[in-house]
Amino acid sequence: MSSSPPHRQASGGPAAAASTTNTQADEFWSQLGETHRRDLDRYGPGSIKRNQAFRYFTWRWSFASIRRSEQMRFLLRHSTPLALLRCALTPAQLSDRAWENVRWPSSGKGSDTDASEPPETASSETSTGHPWPKRDRWLYAFAVRLLWLYARRHDPMNATKLPEPTLGQPLPITWRGRLISQDLANTALEVAAIGRALDGRTPKSILELGAGYGRTAYALMTLFPEATYTIVDIEPAMSISRWYLTELFGPERLRFVSPEAVADLADGSVDLALTVSSLQEMTPAQVADYLAMFDRTAQGGVLYLKQWRSWRNPVDQVELTFDKYPIPERWELLFKEPAPVQTNFTQASWSIPRR
């Protein structure tokens, strides 16, 4: 299947920062959108998993900051000594050729998290980034393998059995002869939680707010092959996910909606709604508007949220906390818990009754 590549246009990112009443992207995404545009100009769409993905939900590790890595601490606690040894000793592809065009955004942190900064907050002035040293490439492969083994043990939906698409040039991480990725592993954990919320139901219509390049959409569209998939996002992120997913699935099951057009989504038209690492980057008014969108479109369905427990937007000087999101009282909570691996996140799901 073929489609035109993402075009270099208006700024934006994986989390749509606007809605039916708040259609102006906040300064955070206005700045970051310019970084995305420059990345596309510099590297093109074909290497999104080596560049843009690190501003979505693909995390970085380095020896310089590994002590601050809550994800690494989680993985070490939940891995057997034998697994640690195998992941460390299994040869990894570390050559410059294998890691060509992999750029580490120069955010000044160089860590998966210090409990205050999402992976996508690199400044636009330093968007060209820098190559990874070989020891950090090894550490990345080690961490992804640990994550993969953990996800495989907690994967009732069999998402880890899906192949990692070579589209977008994934990093050269392998395990027992197959290409693996942290994106597919993290998606498997999220899909497992979504499966709990669905409780055996098969969604026919899925809505995602802020899809990044389309990692979660890929898994859900494959696992639920009859489902249509709607993405609400702003540019250039929407063009990136449109390119990626149309290449993989064709356009028939896909719909892309700008924030200004969410009012056109029909009431009760969605069986499953979700958004990952997006709401904390918005203003409180925008969060309220999007929750109202879910309340209207997903009535009769379920909603899955995975968001920072608390995070301060350094550009707009807004701090949002998961527990203070204005969740409608009529929603029925199915579960709420710390997310696995990214334990500074909360994941929760609700059943949204029909009005």
C-alpha angles and dihedrals in degrees: 000000000000136000136164116275122252111286122227103249144123121000125262144109146219096299114063105228098196141059145180092302100022106051098155115096112233121245092259092063094036089060095040092047089060088054091052091049092052090048090053091048092049103040106015126224096288095080101043092132089057096048124006093038090069088065092053122047100313108112133212131217130195135174089235092067106018092116089068094051110115089179092057091048089053093049093048091050092050099045128085120235089249092053091049091051094047094047091049097046101039106103115254130202104249104156122127089240093055090049097042114152093008105141127186109217108239099236094145092241105077092188137109088242143330090197091263110060128062115217093254100062099097111138119257092230091066099037094130089072123184138268121271118251113239095248090058090047087056091048090050091052091047093051094045091051091052089048091049093053091048092049092048090056091052101042113110090158092056093232091147088063089066115098118249104244113241088214109112094027104267118211115272098257116143137177123193092343100313133100113251134177140194088234092061091042093051090045090053090056091049092046089051089057091045089052090055090053093048090050095201098324119129114222117225095187126036128188123194125187112210104001100185108210091332107271096141093039090056092057097042094046090051096045092045102037094174095054125104117222127216122190123196111198147124131247139315091012092058092055090050094052091042090055095044098045096040089053089053102039110011122241101280099091096035133090126179119200129187119221090252090060102048090104086070091065108104122243112260092006097126128076095183128024126181145166130184127201096343114101096066089063093060137076118261090252091054092049090052091050094051093047086053088051090054091046090055103038100036099045106138089026139073135265127211121197127185110178142149111281087228132347137168117221101225094200102047093029092231123140118200128186125200093227091056097054108123096247110181112251092229093064114103113228113227098178141336122191145136109286116248116255094358091062093169085071128078121215122198141161135204137190108228111212121218116255 
